[in-house]
Amino acid sequence: MGIYCLPPVVTKQSNLQLPFVTPDCSGQPVLSRASTTRNVSQGSSTVTEQARASHLQNWWKQSMSTKLNEVSTTSNHKDILKAQDLSVIIKAYVLVTSLTPLRAFIHSTTTVWHPPKKKHFTLKLQKFFEIFFRNSSPQQAFNNMKEAINKLLLITEVFSKSSTSGQNSFNQCSQCFQMLTFDIGFGMSIHPVVLKVHENFDFQIENELTIQDQISKELLFEDTFKFLLSNESSTSSFIEALQKIYGSSVSKDRTYSREVEQCFSLEEINSMITFIKELKSLGQFELLFPSSTPKIQMLLRDLYRMADPMRRLSSVLTVHWLLSNVLQQFQFMNKETHTNLSEWQLSQENMSPKQNYPSDFRKTHEALHYPSKTGERQCSYDKDTLSHIRQIFTSPQLDLNPQFNPRIREYYAEVPFDMVTVKIGAEPSNCQCHVHLDDKKGPSIANYPLGLGLNKVIIVLTDDSQPSPEVVSSYKVTIYREDRPSLPLFEDYMMCGFVQDCGSKILPEESCGLQPLSHEYLSTISQKVLKTCEAGDTKGQWIVPCLSCSDNRTCDWREITWQPHGCQYSVLAKPELQRCMEGRRILFIGDSTNRGMMYYLIERVNKTLQEWQKTHDVKCYHNINEGKTFISYSYYPQFWMNANQRPTFEKALEQLLQRSRPLENTHQTVLIVGGVQWLNSNHLQIIQKVLNRENLSNILVIVKSIGMGFHLPVDGVHSLSQAEVQNLWNENLIILDTAKNLGYEVVDTFVITMGRYKEFLRGKCGCHFHEVVKSNPSEERPHITMTLSRHYTLGKYFGSQSKPSQLQDYATNSQSPYHVRGPINQVYSEILLSRLCASKRQFVST
C-alpha cells in the first residue's frame, strides 16, 4: 500500500465524464471515453449492457440528488445549456495527490462563464456561491458540488483498484499528483450538473486567454507548487495523532487492548505523514477527501463491498480509516490551523473540529456512542454552562450544519431517501442539568422517524437543581430527508409495475419490487376509452417508466401513477365536482389520515384551503362550495385519554350526527369513516346499528380501509413486528368484505400505501401520506415537488390519455393560504371523490 501514480489511472481519458447511469461506462475498470460522446437517449443499446450497468447504478445511489442525470453527455456546452437551461458554468480545479487511498483538494479560485454570451471571469469560489445562491443556500450548494466531485473520484479509485488488483497493479510514486478540471453547471437549483472532467489543468476557454486570465493561471500554478513542495514537518504531528487514535483503547488500569494493535507498512506510514504535511500546507486549497460526510463514508464502504466481495482490498479501507482518524485528531490538535482561510468561510464541513461526534470506521458509523450510564459523567458546575449542552449524538451520524457549538442553538442536516429513522441524544454541559427531547418530560435519547421533507427535533435543557425543574434553553435540529432519486423520462424506457416493496413484503408468496409489464397489459390500459372503475377497491398496481426494471434508481419516479386493472378512476373537473357536492352534508369520523382526505376534498371543491388546524374534537365547516355544502369532522379514537375515559365509537358517532343535523335519509348525507389501523369489522356493525336507530339507514357510507404505518421502531408509539404488518392484509380484506356486505362504498388505502411505505411524511406513526403546508408561490422550494395524480403522457403507451389540466389550476392556486401536499394521499382521495359522486357523475370522455 502506497501512494500510487495517478497518470496510469486517469490520463487514459481525454474527456472524462461522470458515470451517467448508462451502460457505456459500467463494464470498465475506469470511466471510459465512450461516456463523453454517447447521448443519453442512445444509452440502452443492449440488455446485457444494462444488466452490467445496474451494478454501478446501485452504488451511485446519491448522484441523482445532484441532478447529474438531467443532462445529455454531449461535449457541446451550448447544447447542454439549451436542453437544461443552465444559468452558469464554472471550472473547479481539483488537485489529486493520491488515488489509492484517495486524497484530493479543491482550489479557492474558479472560472465562471456564460456560453451563450461567450464571456468568462475568474473569482473566488466563496464569492461565486454567495452571489449566485444568495436567495437559497450558498453553503449547501457548495457542499453539493464537493459531494458530486468526491463521488466521481471514489468510483474511479474503487473500480480502478478492483480491476487491476495485484502486487504490481500500480506504479508506486510517492510524489505524483494530477490537477483535474471539472466543468460544473448550475441552474436555479442548488444541485450541480457535472458536465465534463478534463484530465489536466484546463483554464483556457474558447481559445481566448486575456491578460487577467494569464495572471490568474500563474497564481493558481504558484499556489499548487507551494502546496506540493512545502517544507512543513509532519512526523511529530503524525506520532501525536496516532497516539490519540489508539489512546482510546487504553483500559482503566493503563494497559492496552491487544485487539487494536496494528502494524503499518512504510507506504502506509508515508501516506499518513504526507497527508498531515498537506493539511499543514493548504494555503488556497481546501480538503475534499478524506471527507467526514456520512453519505460519502458509506458510499466508500459500499463501493468496496461490491467491487471486492472477497475482501482482498481490505487493507485499502484500513488506510482510509486511518486517514480519516488522522484528519480528525489533527483538527482537534490544531484548531488554529485554518484561521488564515478567510476565503473558505463557506467550508465548515471538513476543516473545523468535529465536536459533536468523532467518526469511527471500526463501528461502520452505525453504533451510537453515548456516555456510559454507570461511568463518570463529564460535566461542569460552572454557572456559565447552565444553558449549554456539551454535545449531540446521532445514529446514523448526521452532518450538522453548522458544526456543533454549545452557543449555537439551531442546526440543519440532510439525509438520503433510504434513511427513515435516526436516533438522537444529547449531553448537558452542567452537572445540575438534564436533557429532554421535545418537552421537559421527554426522554434524553429517542428514535425518530424521518418523513420526506423537513423534520424538527427540539432538545430541551432543564435545571434540576430547583424543586420544580425549569427549562433554561432549547436547541433545534432540522433534518431534511430527500425524496426518492429520480431519472428524467427518456426515449428508450420500459414500463414497470409493483404492488409491494421488497423491503417489507406483505405477501411473502407474491413477487416484490419492480416487474416488467407485458405488452398485452400495456395495450389494455392504453386504450382510448377505458371503462370507469365500479368500486373503490379495484385491484391495481403502481406503474413507473424506467430504463431497467431491475434497478429502481433508473426510474422517473415523478411519473409514477396508480393503475387499476382494466379500468380507470376519472378525475372530476371542478364544476362537475361542485355540482356533485351541492346540497350535501358530508360527515367525517376518524384519525388524522381521514382528516387529510377531508382537507383535500375542501381544497378541491373550493379551489382554496382558507383555514386548517389539527383538530382533535368535532369541527364544522359551513363555507364549502359557496355555502352549498356542509362538512363536519370528529376525531376518533382519542388515544391520549385513559382507556376508561375515552368516548366509545358509538358515542362519538352519535355526537357527530347530532352536531351535523338536519340530515336527510338519502345519499345527500354522506358518512366517511376510517383511519390507519384502529378500524375493524365491529365498528362497521356499530355504524349500521346507530344509523338504523337514527333513521338514517339510506345515507351513503364510504369506508376508508386501514393504511400502512407504525412499522418503524420509534420511541413513544407502538411499533408493529413484520408478522403483524403482514397480518394487516387479512384484516384489511375483512373490513372491505364486511363493508360491501352492508352496502357501503369502500376506498382501499392499504394496497395503495403498502408498496410506498417509505414515502411517509412528517409524524411519529410513519402513516401520514399528506401534509398541510402554507402556500407561498414566491418561495422557492428546490427540494420538494408535488406530483399530480393523473394519466401521464408516457410516449407510445399513454399519449392519448393525458388529462393533466384538470388538476393543474387547483395545485397552483396562489390565492390559497394553505395547500394539501402528498401524491399518495391525492391518489386515494381522488378515488374517494369518484365514489362520492358515482351516482351523479356525468362521465368525462378520455
N, C-alpha and C positions, 0 to 999 in steps of 0.2 A: 504494500500500500504506500503510495507516494503521491507527489504532485505530478500529474501526467500532462504531457504536452498537448495543448489544445488543437493545433493545426490538423493533425490526422483525423480529428473528430469533426471539426466544423468547416474546414476550408473546402470540403468537397461540395458545399452548397453555395453557389454564387448568388442565389436568390432565396435564402432560407425563409420558409413561411410557417406560420402557426399550423399545427395539425388541425384540420378543418372538418372532422367528422365525415370525411370521405374516404374511400378505400385506398386512395393513392399513396398515402404515407404509412399505412398501417402495417405493412409487412416488412418494413425496412428497419434496420438497426438504428438508423438516424433518419432525420426528416429529409425526404427526397426532393430533388429538383422538380419532379412532376407536380408537386403541390403548388408551385409558383405559376404554372401555366395552364392548369386544368380548371375550367369553370365549374362551379358547384353543380350547376344543372346537368353536367355530364358525369357526375360523380358516381352513379350507381351502375357501373358497367357490367359487373358480373356478380352472381350470388356468392361465389367463392370469395371474392374480394370483400364483399360486405361482411361476410362472416368473420374474416380476419380483422376487419376494421372495428367490429363491435368490441373486441377485447380492449383496444386502446380507448375507445369511446367510453367504456365503463369507468375507466380510471381518470379520464379527462373530465371529471364529473362536475367541477365548478366553473369550467371555462364558459359554460353557457351564460352564467350570470354576468360575464363581461361582454356579452353580445358579440363574441368573436364569430358566431355563426351567422351573423346577419349581413355579411358582405360576400361578394364574389371574390375568388382568389386571383383575379386578373392582376397583372402587374401595372396596369394603367390607372394611376390615381384618379384621373379625371372621370373615368368610367365608374369607379367606386363611389366617388362623390355624387355623381349623377344618380346612381342607384340608391344610395343610402342617405343622401343629403347631409353628409358630414360637414360640420361647420369649420373645422380646423384640423390640420395635421401637424404633429410635432415629431422631432427626431430626439430619441432618448439614447444617450451614449452609455453603454454598459461595458465595464471592464471585467473580464473573467480571468481570474488568476489561477484557478484550478477547476477542472471539470469533475474529477472524481477524487475526493468529495467536492461538491460544488462550493466555490467561493466566488461571489460576484458583487460588484459595486456599481452604483449609478452616479454620474456626474451631475453637478448642480446646474449646468448650462443646457439649454435646449434651443433648437431652431424651430421657429413657428412659421408655417406658410399656408397660404390660401391658393390652391392650384388654379381655380378659375381666373384669379387676378395675377397669378404668377409673381406674387410678392411674398417676401420672407424677411424675417428679422430674428435676431438672437437675443435671448434674455434668460433670466434665472427661472428654473422650474417653479420655484415657490411663487414668483410673481405671476407666472402664467396661470397657475391654478387659482390664485387669489382673485385674479381678474376674470378669468373665463367662467369660474364656478362661484362667483360672489353671491349669487342668489340661491345656491343649493348647498353643497358641502365640499369645499376645497380639499379638506383632509381626506374624506372618503374617496373622492375621485383620484387623488394621488395614491392612496393605498390600493385602489382597484388596479391602477396601472402597474404598480410594483408586483401585485399578485399575479397578473397576467404574464409578466416577464418571467417571474420565478417559476411558474408552471411550465412554461416552454423549456426553460433551461433544465429543470428537473427531469422532464421527459427525455430530453436529449441525453442527459447523463445516464439515466437508468437503462434506456434501451440501447445506447451505445455500449455501455458496460456489459449488459447481459448478452448482447450479440457477439461480443468479442472477448468473452471471459477466458482467462487463462493467464499463465505466468508472464507471457510476453504480449499481452493484449494492447498495452500502450507503451510508448517510449517514455521512460521516466525523465522528467525535465522539471527540476525544482524552480527554475527561473522563467518558465514560459508563461505567456499571457496572450490575451486576444481582446481587442476592442471591437465590440459588436455595435451596430447601429439599428435601432428599432424605429420603424415608421409607424406611428400610432395616431389613429383618427378619433376625434370626439365629435358627437352631435350634441343634441340637447340633453342627453342622458349623462350621468356621471360614470357610465361604464365605457371602457375603451374598446376600440376595434384595432387589433394588431394587423397591419396591412402587409408588412414586409420586414424581413430581418436581413440586413447586409452582413456579410461575413467579416467585414472590416470597417474601419472608420470611414463614414460617408458623410461629408459635410457639404459638398458642392451640390447645388440644386439647379437643374435645367441648364447646366454648364455656365451658370452665372455666378461669379465669385467677386464680391465687392471688396473694397479695402477693409471695411469693418468685418466682413466675413473672414478675411485673412488674419486679422488681429485676433478675433475670437478663436479661430482654429489654432493659432500658435499658443494662445493662453491655455487652451484645453490640452494641447500636447505637453506644455510645461507642467501643468497640474498632474498629468498622468505619470511623467517621469519622476517628478518629486515624490509621488506616492510609491512608485515601484523601486526607486533607488534610495529610499530613506535609510539612514544610519541608526534609526531608533533601536535601542537594546530591548530585547523582549524575554530573555531567558529567565530573569528573576521573576518577572510577572507570570511567566508560564508555571514556574515551580509553585508560586503562591496560589495561583488559580487551581492547580492540581491538588494541592493540599486541602483547599476549601471544598473541592468537589468530593473528595473521598473522606474529608473530615467528618461528614455527617454520618459515616458508618462506624464512628468510634463509640463503643459502648460506655456505660456509666463507669465501669472500672478501668477506663482508659485503654482497653485492648481493642485491636482492630478485628473486624469480622473477616474471615477468610473468603467469604463469598464475593467480596468486592475487590479482591486483589486482581490486578491487571498488569499484563506485560505488554509493552509497546515496542513496535519496531522503530528503527531510526527514521524511516519515512513518516510514520505516524507522528513521532515527536517533532520532526522537522515541519510537518504540516501545521501542527498546533502553534509552534513558535513563530512560524511565518505569519499565521493568522493574527496573532497578538501584535506582531510588528505592523501589520496592515491596519489594525484598529488604532494603533498609536499614530498613524501617519495619514489619516483620512483626508485632511485638507478639504478640498472641494468635492470629495466623494462621500457617498453615504452607502452603508452596508445594505445590500439586497438579500443576500443569502450567505450564511445561515439566517433563517427567519424564525421569529418566535410566534408567528401567526399559527394558531392551531390547525386551520384548514390546510396550510402548506405542509406542516409537520405530518398530518395524517395522510396527505397525498404522497409524500415521500415514502412513508412506510407501506402504503398500499401498492405503490408502483413497484417497489422491490419485491413485495409479497407476490405480485402477479408475474413479474418478469423472472423471478428466481424462486420458484416454489421449493426447490431442494436446499435453499439457504446456503448456496455456495458463496454468495456475496455478502454474508452476514458481517464480515469484517468491515465492509464499507459503511454499513449502518452504524457500526460501533464508532467509527471515526466521526460520522455525522453527529452522533450523540455527544462525543467528546467535544467537538467544536461548538455545539450548542451550549454546553455547560461552561466551556471556557469563555464564551461570549458573555454568558450571564454573570459569572464570577468577575470577569474583567469590568463589567459595568458597575457592579457593586463596589469594587475596589477603586474605581476611577470615576467618581460621579462628576468630576470637573473636566474629564477628558474632552467632552464635546461642547464646552461652553463657547468655543470660537465658531461654532457652526450656526451663526445667526441666520444665514440664508436658509437653513433647514429647519425653521420653526415648525413647519408642517409635519416633519417626520419625527414622530414620537414613538413609532411602533417598535423600532429596533434599537434606538440609540439612547433610551432612557432606562434607568434601573427598574427592573421588574419587581415592584414591591408587593404586588398582590399575590403572586403565586409562582414560584420557581418552576420552570419546565423540567420534566422528568421523563426522559425517553424510556427509562427502565420499567416504568409503570404504564407505558404506552398511552400516557396522557389521559387515562380513563379513571384512575383511582383518585379519590378526593382526600387530601391530606388535611385533616383537622387536628387541632391540638388534642392530645390525649386527655380524656375526662379525668383520668386518675393522675396525670402528670401535673407538674407545676405550671400555673397559668402565667403567661408573660404579660404583665400589666404594670401600671404605674398608679401611685396615689397623688400625683401632681394634679392640682385642680385645673390646670390649663388643658389637660387631656380629657376632661369630663365629658365633653360633647363630641369626642372623636372615636372612630373605630380604627383599629390597628391594621386590619387587612380584610379583604373579601376573598372568600373561597368559592370556586365554581367547578363543577364537573359535569360534562367535559369543560376544559378550561376555556373561558371566554377571553377574547382580546379586547379589554376595556379601553375605551377612548373617552377622555384622556387617560393616561396611565394613572393608577391609583395614587391618591394623595389624601391623607386624612382631612385636609382642609377643603377638598373639592367634594361637592355633595351630589353631583349628577354625572352619570356615565352612560355610555351608549356602546352597544355591541351588535354585530350581525352574525347570524348563524345560517348554515345551509338548510335546504328544504328537509333533508332526512333527519335533522336533529329535532326531535319532537318533545324532549324533556331536558331540563337542566337542574342540577342540584346546586343550591346556593346557601351559603352561610357566611357569617362574619364574626370577628373577634373584637371586643371593645379594647380601647387603649387604657381605660381607667378600671382599676380593680373593683370599684363600687358600682360599676355599670353592667348592664346586660343588654344583649342584642335580641331583638324580636323581628319577625318578618310580618309585614302587612299592618299589624297593630300591636299595641303594647302587651297584649296577651298571646301573641303569636309565637310560633316555635323559633328557635335560633337557627335551625337548619331545616330546609324543606326541599322537596322535589316539585318543580313547577312544570306544567305543560306549556309548550310554546306554540301558540296558534300562528297561522300565517299573518304576516304583518307585524304590528307593534305589540309588544308585551311589556308591562311595567311591574317591577318588583320594588317595594318600599322596605327599606331597612330602618327600623326604629330603635333608637338608643334610649334606655331608661336608667334613671338614677335610683338604685335600690337601697341607698342609704337612708332614704326618707321612710316614714311609716307607711305611706302610700306611694309606690313607685311613680315617678314623674318622667314624662318624655322630655329629654333635653335636646335631641336633634334627630334628624332623619336623613337618609341617603336614598337616592332613586337610581335604579338601574333599568334602562330601557333597552330591550332586546328585540331586534328586528329579525324575524325568520323569513328567509327568502321564499318566493314562490317556486313551483316546480320548474326546473330549467327547460327551456323550450326552443326548438329549432323553427325557423320560418318554413312555410309551405313551399316545396319545390315541384318541378315538373315530374320527376321520377319518384313519386311516393307510392306507398301501398296503404290500404285501409286495414286497420287493426281494431279488434274489439276485445273487451274484457268485462267480466262481471265481478270478480274478486281479485284482490291483490295477493301475491304470494307471501307477503309479509304477515298476513293474518288470514289464513284460509278458513272461511266459514263453512264451506262444503268440502271436506277433505277428499272426497271421491271425485270431485269435479276439477277441471283444469283451472289454472290460475294465471294471472298476468296476461300480456298481450297475445292474441291469437290472430293469424291471418283470416280475413273474411273471404268467403268463396265468391266466385263470380256470380253464381246464382243468387246468393243473398244480396249482393250489391245491386244486381239488376232489379230485384224485387223492391228494395227500399228507394230506388232512384226513379221509380215510375212518376210520370207527370201528375197523376191523380192517385193519391194513396188514401185509403179509407180512414175515417176518423176512429180512434180507439174508443171502444164502448165501455171501458172500465178503467178505474184508476190504478189497477194492479196488473195491467198487461205486462207480461214478461218482456224484458228488453236487455240492452247492454250499452255500455259506453263505447263509442267509436271515435277513433282519432287517426289522422294521417301520419305516417312515419316513413322514414327511409328503410327501416327494418323492424319487423315485429319482434325480433329477438333482442332489441335494445331500446328500452323506453326513453333513452336520452336522445334519440334521433327523431322524436315526435314533436309535432307542433301542438302543444297542449292548449294553446289559445283557441284551437279549432275543435276541441272536444265537444261532443254532443250526446245526449241520451236518445237512443233509438229503440222504440218499442218494436217488437217483432210483427211485421205485416201491417202496421197502421201508424198513425201519427196523431199527436196532440196539437191541434191548430192553435195558434196564438191569436187571441181576440184583439182586434183593434179597439182603441179607446172608446169610440162612440158605441160600438156593439157591447162592450163591457159595461158601459154606463147604463144602457138600456136594460141589460140583464139585471143590474143591481137596483133599478128604480123601484121604489116602494117596498123594498125588502128589509127585514130586520135579521141581522146576522150575529149570532152569539158564538163566541169562542170560549172554551174552557180547557185549560191545560197549562203546561210549563212554558219556559222561555222559547222553546222551539216552535210551539204553537203560536206564541205571541209574535215571533218573527214572521210567520206566514200572514198574520193579521196586518202587520205594518206594511208588508209587501203589497197586500191587497189594497190597503188605503192609498198607498202611493200610486199604484196602477190606476185606480179609479179617479183619484183627484189630480193625478199628474204631479202632485207635490206631497210632501210629508211635513206639515207645519208644526206638529208637536210630537214629542217622543219621550217616554220615560220607562224605566224598568219597573213597571207597576207590579206589585205582588198582592193586589187586592182586586176589587171589582172596579172597572173603569168603563164609562160610557162615552161614545163619540156621536154627536148629532150633526156634525158639519161634513158629512161624507156625501159626495156626489151632489153638491149644491143643496144639501139638506134633504135629498130624496132617499137617502139610505141611512139606516141606523146600525151601528156596530157596538157591541159590548164584549167585555173580556173579563174572565175570572181566572186568577192564578190558582192552579192546583197541581200537585199537593204542596201544602205549606210545610216544607220539610224542616224549617228552622224551629218549629214549635215542638214541644214534647209530644210524644205519640199519643198520650191520653188526653191532650188538649187540642189536637188538630181537628178541624171540622171534617166530617166524613165526606166522601164524594157525593153521596146523596144529598147531604145538607148544602154543600157548595153549589150543586146543580140547581136545587130549589131556590136558593138565594139569587142566582144569576137569572133565572126565569122571572122571578118577582121584580127584580130591578129593571128588566127589559120590557115589561108589559107596556102597552097592549100587544098581544101576539095572536096572529091568525093561525088556525089549524090547517095551513096549506104550505106549499113549497115557497110561499113568500116569507116564511120563517125558516131560518137555517141554523142548525146547531153543528158546530165544528169542534170535535173533541180529539185530543191526542197529546202525545209528548214523547219523551225519549224512551224510557223503559218502565214507567210505572203502570201503564195501561195493560189490562188483561181482560179476558172474556167476561169476568164478573162485573166489571164496570159497564159493559155493554148491556148486560141484563138489568142493571140498575137504571140505565138510561130508559130502557123500554118501560120499566115499571113506573118511573116518575112521569114520563110523557103520557102514559095511559091515565094516570091519576089526575094529571093537569089538563086532560082533554086536548092533548097536542100530539096525538099518535100519527097524524098525517103530515107533520112537518118534515123537511128534508134534513137528514142527519148524515154528515160526512165524517168518517173516522180516519184520522191520520194514524198510521201504524207506528210501531216503535222505530227508533233510529240507532245508528252507530254512536257509541260513546262509552265513557267510563272504562275504557280499555287501556288506560295508561296508569303506571304506578305513581300516583300523585298523592301527596300528603293532604289529609283533611277531607278526602272523599273516598267512598267505597270504590275499589277497583275490581273489575271482573277478571277472572282467570281466562285462559284461552278456551277451555272447555265451556265455561259459562257464556263466553262470546258466541261460540258455535251453537249453543243451545238457543240463542236468541232467534235463530232462523225458524225453529219449530214453534216457538212462542208467537212469532210474527204470523205464521201460517194459521194458527188457531184464531188469532184476533181477526184476520181477514175473513176466514170462513164464517166465524160467528157473526160478524157484521153483515156480510152478504146474506146470510140466512135470515137475519132480522129485517132485511130490506133496506139496509143502509148503503150509501156510497162509500168507497174507500179510496185512500191515496197511500200506496205502498212506498214509504220513505226508507225502509230498511234496505231493500235491494238497490236503491239509488245511492245510499250513503256508504254501504259496506265496502265497495270497491275503491272508494276515495277517502278512507278513514283518516289518512294523514293530512287531509286538506281542511281540517277544522280551523275555526277562528278562535279569537280570544275567549277564555273561560276555562275553569278548572276541570270541567267534565269531559272536555275533548269532544263535545257533542254539538257545538254551535257551528252551523254552516251559514250563518247570516251575521251581519254586524250593521248596526245603525250608526252612520257617521255624519258629521257636519258637512254640508255641501259648501265647497269653496272653489268655483271654477278657475279663479286666478292662481290658486295654489298648485304648484307643480308637485305631482306625486309620481316620481320616476319609478318607484318600486311596485306600486300597487295598481293593477288594472282589473277591470271587471269584464268578463267575457259574457256576452248576452247569450241566453239560451235560444237557439234558432236552428233552422235548417241551413247549414253552412254551404257556401259555394265551394265545392271541392272538385273543381275541374270536371272531368268526364262523368263523374258519378252523380253530382248533386247540382249541376249548373241550373237546372230548371226549377229547383225547389226553393231557392234562396228568397226569403222574405224578411230581411233584417230591418226594414224601415219601420215595422210595426212597433218595435221597442226602442228604437234609437231616440225618438223625441222624449220619451219618458226618462231614459237614462241620463240624458244630457240637459235636463231642465235646470237652468241656472237660478230659477226663482224658488226652488225648493230648499228650505233651510236644512233639511235632513234627507238622507238617502239610505235605502236598504241595500247593502252590498253583500254579494255572495252568490256565485253562479250555481252552486249545488242547491241552495235554498230556492233559487229562482226556478230551477227545473221543476221541483215538486210543488212549488207554489203555483206555477202555470198549470200543472195537472189539476191542482185544487180548483182553479178558476174554470177549467174545462168541465169538471164535474158539477160545479156550482151552476153553470149556465147550460148544461147538457140539454135540458128540456126546452130552452128558449133560443138556443143558438141558431143563427142563420149562417149556415156553413159557408166559409170563405174558400173559394176555389184556389187551388195552388197552380 
